[in-house]
Amino acid sequence: MVVSERAKSFWNSAATMELPSLDQAERAGVLSRNALELTLADLLRSVRDPKRRECVLATAYLYHDHYDAAHDLVQDMTGPDGALIHAMIHRREPDFWNAK
């Protein structure tokens, strides 16, 4: 599988010591929203499509346990990318019934 430089940049910037769980368990190493936005600023500027940029940011928010911020970005999105992120948010809330 070929991984783009942009994807590598995202995961190098957003990585945490622990993987997220399928609930809202607290984890060490998550960044605050401000720190996360600063960390990803260059990457986000390189994403030309505004919807794609919102998906990248929502994914980072979710990965760093900022559920409300992630939800605010994707709740009204149409298309498969927004729907997938939205479902993952509800799966982790735990709001499993709403994830479908």
N, C-alpha and C positions, 0 to 999 in steps of 0.2 A: 504494500500500500504506500502510495506517495503522499507525504504530508507536506502541505505548503509551508513556506516560510512564515506566512501570516499566522497559520495555525500554531506553528512552533512558538512564535513570538507570544501568542495569546497564552498558551499553557505555561511557558516559561515565566510569564508575568503573573499569572493567576494561581499557580500551584500552591497547595498547602501541604503541611506535614501529614495530615490525615485526610482520607477521602470522606466526602459527605455520606451520612447514613440516610436511610429512607424514613427518617423522622426529623424532628427538630432538636436533636441532641446537640449540645454545645461542643465546639471543637476548638482546639488551640490553633493559632496561626491564621485565623481569618482576618482579613483587613477591614477597616472601617470603610464606609461608602466613599468618603473623601480620599482616603489613601488608595483605594482600589481605582477610583476614577483618575487619580494622578498617575498611577502605575500604568494604566491602559491608555493614557491620553494620546501618545504617538500612534499606537495601533489603531485607535478609534478614528483618528484623523485620516488614516490611510484607507479606511473603508468608505468608498464613495457613495454607496447606496444607503440612504437614511434608514430604511427598514432593516437592512442587514446590520447596520451599526447598532440599532436598538436591540436586535437579537443577540449580538455579541455582548453588549452591556448587560442585558437581562440574564444571559447565561453566567456571566461573571458575578452578578449580584446573587443569583441563586447559589452558585458554587461557594460564595462567601456568606451564605445564610442571611441575606437581605431579602426576605421573601416578599415583603410589601413593595419594595422598590422594583423587584423583578416583575411582580404581578401588575403593577401600574403600567409597565412598558408593554406587556404582551396581552393584556386582557381584551383589547379590542382589535388585535391583529387578525387578519385573515391569512390563510395560507398555512402550509404544513409546518414551517419553521416555528412560527408563533404558537401554533396549536401544540406542538411537541413540548416547547418550553413551558407553556401554560399547564399542560398535563403534569409535567415533572414538579412544578410548584405545588399543585394540589396533592400530588402523591407524597410530598415531603411535609406537608402542613400539619398533621396528617388529615387529609380530606380526600381519602382514597376514592370514595364514591363519586366525587366530582372530577377525578382525574380522567375518567373515560370520556 
